[in-house]
Amino acid sequence: MRMPWLVVLFQVCAFIGCARSAAPNQAEEKEALAFLQQFGYLQKPLEQYSDEFTEEEIEKALRAFQLASGLPVTGHVDTATLSKMRQPRCGVEDPFNERTLKYLLLGRWRKKHLTYRIYSHSDDLGPAATRTAIQTAFKYWSDASRLTFQEVKSGRADIRLSFHGSSTWGCSKPFDGPGHVLAHADIPELGTVHFDSAEHWTEGTARGVNLRIIAAHEIGHALGLGHSRYPTALMAPSYSGYRSRFRLHRDDIEGIQALYGKKIVPATETVTSPARTTVPALTLKPSKVPNPCKDRLDAIMLGPYDKTYAFRGDYVWTVTDFGANPPLKISALWKGLPGWLDAAVYSPRTGRTYFFKGSKLWRYRGFKLDPGYPKPLTRIPAKIDAALYWPGNKKIFIFKGTGYWQWDELGTHFTSLPKKISTLFTGAPSYLDAAFTWENSKVYFFKGDVYWRLNDQLRVERGYPLNTAERWMNC
């Protein structure tokens, strides 16, 4: 039986004896549940899509957070737990290593010399001090591994760092103002690192937030490290404050060396395979790397980690506020997925990603293929043109030629016969290359080198179509 979460939390608290501390009020209960959901402690299994959670799910999530935070593991909301939740921290979720206390690896760059570019600076520190703090942050990792870093002042860089506030184009996770979430970063090989400009960034003082330490933490994510369960490790999710004699924790060092090898002085040309990595091996057959500024799209979607993924041939790239990131093999993210896709669509309703090619369908949860897939398409023709998720009715739309189908993932509804695109999407083209619904809830259709944007009534807006390379890829 499922119960409203407020009732569940109250019952859990009563069962284990919350009289030892003041019972949480309704606002605190909401705050705790929101935290557990935001940072990955509460997630629904594939077969469940309710917004409510059982008492077992909530207690398990609270225990996992308390264990990772070094708190008494009670499974209920208490003063110490709320205090820890309110500490300043990183915006990346906390998928800890479930089997051991060791570091967690989330990805890996396929090279050991990386470039970085600082696009903006902290107003508190100014350009020079910002640059020095970030240079020092990179040095922690190069001193402990075979990685080397080079700052570039223009052009494309592997890792791109910037400061912004509550919103900016291309960042799907706006910051929450001073305190709490300080910064966030992407795993390899995406390379984006963002700092909250509303924080008071400092150096050499316990006041404010130390940019050097936070930058080193976020760079750790950009290099492939997840959060650590050791509270004193750099990669611990919460900010523990300024430390004048800061050093990497043993867990930080072992994690980065597992990815990129131990530092050798003098450097040799020997390449050591990483001890462990979650990035699948790439296909051996050479494939032409697409040019996001010239090549047409096979598919595009707003997918896992709220990133915009564009597909062409055997490659995929992400589109950010800085334009298109360098393409990488599709198989580096989605193991077992072929190239030259017909369509791709992510459903925020279920957390599943669907890929269409020919007469087959692949379904992934995150970047892991669901058992039993790929499966044959049975109710739609092969070689579709595009697909998108429409939040208006929580259905997936599938396009081919001049027609479209609607599909309800969780029900039996599926339009057996296609309807004309023009009957619902006013002014939109047929025979699409790609389509998706973006984070602004607008629908976008791509064909050739142009795209159309549709409003909430699914009508093409004035001034469209526009050039895809200029507007989306920042070419």
Secondary structure, 3 states (H helix, E strand, C coil): CCCCHHHHHHHHHHHHCHHHCCCCCHHHHHHHHHHHHHCCCCCCCCCCCCCCCCHHHHHHHHHHHHHHCCCCCCCCCCHHHHHHHCCCEECCCCCCCCCCCCCCECCCCCCCEEEEEECCCCCCCHHHHHHHHHHHHHHHHHHHCCCEEEECCCCCCCEEEEEECCCCCCCCCCCCCCCCEEEEECCCCCCEEEEECCCCEECCCCCCEEHHHHHHHHHHHHHCECCCCCCCCCCCCECCCCCCCCCCCHHHHHHHHHHHCCCCCCCCCCCCCCCCCCCCCCCCCCCCCCCCCCCCCCEEEECHHHCEEEEECCEEEEEECCEECCCEEHHHCCCCCCCCCCEEEEECCCCEEEEEECCEEEEEECCEECCCCCEECCCCCCCCCEEEEECCCCEEEEEECCEEEEECCCCCCECCCCEEHHHCCECCCCCCCEEEECCCCCEEEEECCEEEEECCCCEECCCCCEEHHHHCCCC
